[in-house]
Amino acid sequence: MVAIKVVRSIGKYRDAAMIEIDVLQLLAKHELGRSRCVQIRNWFDYRNHICIVFEKLGPSLFDFLRRNKYCSLPVDLVREFGRQLLESVAYMHDLHMIHTDLKPENILLVSSESVKLPSSKRNSRGEMQFRCLPKSSSIKLIDFGSTVFDNKEHTSIVSTRHYRAPEVILGLGWSFPCDLWSIGCILVELCSGNALFQTHENLEHLAMMERVLGPLPEHMTRKADRGAEKYFRTSRRGTRLNWPEGAVSRESIRAVKKLDQLKDIVSQYVDSSWKSVFTDLLHRLLEFNPAERLTARQALDHPFFKDHIINR
């Protein structure tokens, strides 16, 4: 069986589809069994609709979370998903490609098979609850219509909002590290069941980042482009985020206030044998300064992915 992606006959969508085909063919050309990217089988133009034929895969990680009512996934499964995702992104980065749209919707399980297991929680009537887990942890990365080669022109905005790196919002330019920020957000979401930064507005988004990760570095806020200058205020003490003064609503302020620091978020879902090392990995992926953020290859060497240091 195969899956066919049909792209509407609209100029910008056709352009993205042709980019995706070029990327997929290049990935397949260099494929050595280690890309963990979806494989293209063929493509054709049907009445001005681009149709791309893929191998058949299972549901996305987002669909799997939704099926489980956004319950957290076991950390050892998050660890395995994270390792494979980093391998896929490292492979792309080695080929000078930046995915730019990493999110749970674009990560598919290879198999649709799952197992039903009892949960540690009971419902309001005291009845045992169950959750589904994938029978296989194998995943593949999809959707390369927004992929950019590092030496090509970069648009000002990339990534779906919840997974967008601070340098993109601040207009500082972006490169490979923006993918690693997205991976950090994805790992927190898989661990907790909820998107880390659930927002649709830039100032609120930056305020959420500071709430979870601490203050933005002043060397970044000072260099923010004209479009982002309005999110900050300058005084004798320096440049700081214009929050909560600039909030659009009380609901926005409450949404930021209810967020915990990263270590406290992790502590709610991860036991002590994983907590410290997982939190350290996340902090290194969610490093504000893209120059100091881990690369995909460096992240794969992090102790979180080393079996021998985990005391199970």
N, C-alpha and C positions, 0 to 999 in steps of 0.2 A: 504493500500500500504506500501511497505517497500523499503529501499535502500540497495544495496549490494556493498560492497567494495571488489574488486578483487585484490589480491596482487600477483605480478609476482613471478614466481618460481625461485627466486634468494635468496641465503642464507641469506644475511643481511636483505632483505625485509621480508622474512619469520620470521626471529628472531624478528624483530620489530612488526610484526603482532601478534605473540604469546604473546609478552609483552603487546600489546594493549588489547588482549582478556583477559589476566589475570587482567589487571587494570579495564577494563569495568565490568568484573564479580564481582570484589571486590567492585567497586562503586555501582553496582546494589544490592549487598548483604547488604550494609549499607544504601541503598536509603530510605530516609524518606520524599520524595517529595520535597527536598530542594537542591539537588546537581546541578541542571541545567546542567548536563552532558548528552550527547546523550546516549540513552538506547540501549544495545545490545539485539537482539532477538534470534540469533543463530549464529553458525559458522560451516563451513565444509571445507574439503580439496578436491578440484576437480582437478585431474591430477597435483598434486603438487602445485596448486595455493590455497592459503588460501583465503577463501571467508567469509566475516563477514556481517551478516544481521543486519541492523539497522532499527529503526523507520524512517519514511520518514519526512524530514525537508525541509525548504526553502533554499534560496540562502545564501551565506556567506555575511558578512558585507563588505568584499572587493568587491564582485560582485555587491553589492548594490551601493557602492560608484562609481564603474566604470560605472554602468548603469546611474548614475546621473552626469557623466562626472567629477567626483571627486569634486563635490560641497560640501561645509561644511554641516553638519547636525545640526538641531536645538539643542541648548545646553540642553534643557530639555530631548530630546531623548538620547543625549550622556550620560546624567546623569543616565537615566534608564538603558541603556546598561552597563554603568560602575558599577552600583549597582549589577546587575545580574552577571556580570563577576567576580566581587569580591566575591560574595556569592559562586560561583562555585569553585573559587580558594581557598577560605577559607575552603570549604568542603574537597577539596583534601589535603590541608596542614594539616588539622585535622587528616587525615588518613596517614600522613607522606609521601605524594606523592608530587613531584615537576613536573609540566607539562613540562617545559623547551622549549616549542615551541608555546607560545601564540602570535597570530597575527590575523588580521582581517579575513584571509582566514580560520582560524580554529574556527571561531565563526559564527554559523548559525542562521538565523531567523527561528523560529518554523513554521511560515506560509509564503507562497509565495505571499499572497495577498498584494496589495499596493493601494494607492490612489494618484491621480494626482492633484497637487495643483499649483496655480500660484506662480511664483518666484517674488522676489522684483526687479530682474534685467530684462532688456530688451535687445534684440539682436541689432546688428548694424543697422538694419532697423527700430528700435523703436518698434518692435513687442513684445508682452508679451511672456515671457519664462515660462516653467513649469518644475516642478521637481516631482519625485515620493518619497513618504514616506511610510514606512511599515504600514499596517493597524493595526498590532499588534507589540508591542515592545518586545515580548518574544523571548529570545535567548537561545541557548544551545552550550556548548563547545564540540569540537570534537578533533580527532586525538591524541591518547594517545600512539602512537608507540615510542615516545621519553621520555615518563614519567619515572622518576627515584624515587625509594624509598630513603629517606634521609640517611638511614643507609647502602645503597649499594654503590658500587664503582661509582665514578663520572668521566665521560670523561672530557678532558680539555676544549673542545669547545661545547657549547650548544646554542640554540636559532638561529632563522633566523637572518641574519646580522642586519637588520634595528632595531630589537627589542632586541639586545644583550646588556647585562649590562656591565659596565666598569670593574667590577672585573673579568669577564670572559676574556675580551680582555687582561687585565694585568696579567692574569695567577695567580690570588690570591686565587683561589678556589671559589666555589659558593654553594648556598643552596636556601632555600625558597625565599629570597629577589630578586633573579633574575627574578622570575615571576612577582613581583610587578613593577620592572623597565619596563618590557615589557608592563604591563597594562598602565603605565604612557605614554609610546610612543603611544599606541593604542588610548588612549583618546584624545591626541593631534591630531592624524590623523583623527579621526572621527569628531573632532571639525573643523579642517581646510580643510579636504579633501585630504591632502598630507602627506606622511610619513615624520616624523620629521627629521630623519637622513637618507637621501638618498645617500648612499655610499657603496662601495664594498672594501674599503681598511682601515686597522686599524688606521694608523696615521691620515688620513683624518677624520675618525670616531671620534677619540678622540678630534681632533681640533674642530669638529662640536659641540661636547658635551661642550667643554669649551666656545665656542662662545655663546651657548644658555644658559648655566647654571653657567658659571664662572669657575675659575681655579680648576683643579683636586687637591685634598688634597695631600700634600707632603708625608704624611705617607703612602699613597697608591702608589705613584709613586716610592718611595724609595724601596718598597717591590716587585715591578714588577719582574716577572720571567725573565730568560735570553732571552727568545724569545721576550719579550716586552721592554727590556732595550734599544734597538736601537731607540725607539720612543722618548727618552728623552736625555737631555744634562744637565750636572752638572757643576755648577760654584760656586763661593763664595756665591752667593745669594741663592743657593739651586738647587734643581732639577726641571726643567721645560720641557714642551713639546717642542720637536725639530720642531717647526712650526713658520713661513712658510719655514724655511730653508730646511727641509726634504721633502717638498711637491714633488710629482711625476710630477706635471705639473702646468701650470698657470691656467688651467681650474679647477684644484682641489682647488687652492687658492681662485678663484672666487666663487666656490661653497660654501666654508666656509664663505667668506665675506658677501654673500647675506643673510645669516641667521640672524634673529633678536634674541634678548633676549626673554626668555620664556614669560615674562609678556607682551611684545609687540606683540608676536605671538597671545596670547590669546585675547588681546585687539582688534585685527582685526576682530574677529569672535564672540565675546561675549559681551553683553551689560553690563552696569554698575551694574545691580542687581546681576549678577553672577560673574563678572570678578575677584574680589578680592578673593572670597572663592574658586573658581575653580583654580586660579593660585596657591593658597596656597596648595591645594591638590596635584597638579602636582609637585610642588617643593618637597613635602614630599615623593612622589612616585619615583621621579627622583633624589633622594638624592644619591650622589656619594658613600658615605660610606654605605655599605649594613647593617651594624649593627645599623645605625640610620634611615634606610628606614622604612616606615610604614609597618606593617604586614597587611594581608588582613582583619583581624578582626578590627584592628585599623582604617583602611581606611574606613570601613563601618560605623564607628562612627564619621567620619569627618563631619563638618557642611554642606559641599556640598550636603550631602544626607539627611539633615534634613529639611523637608518642612517649618517648622515654622520660620526659619531664612531667608528665601528667600523672598524678597519684590518684588512681581510680579505685 
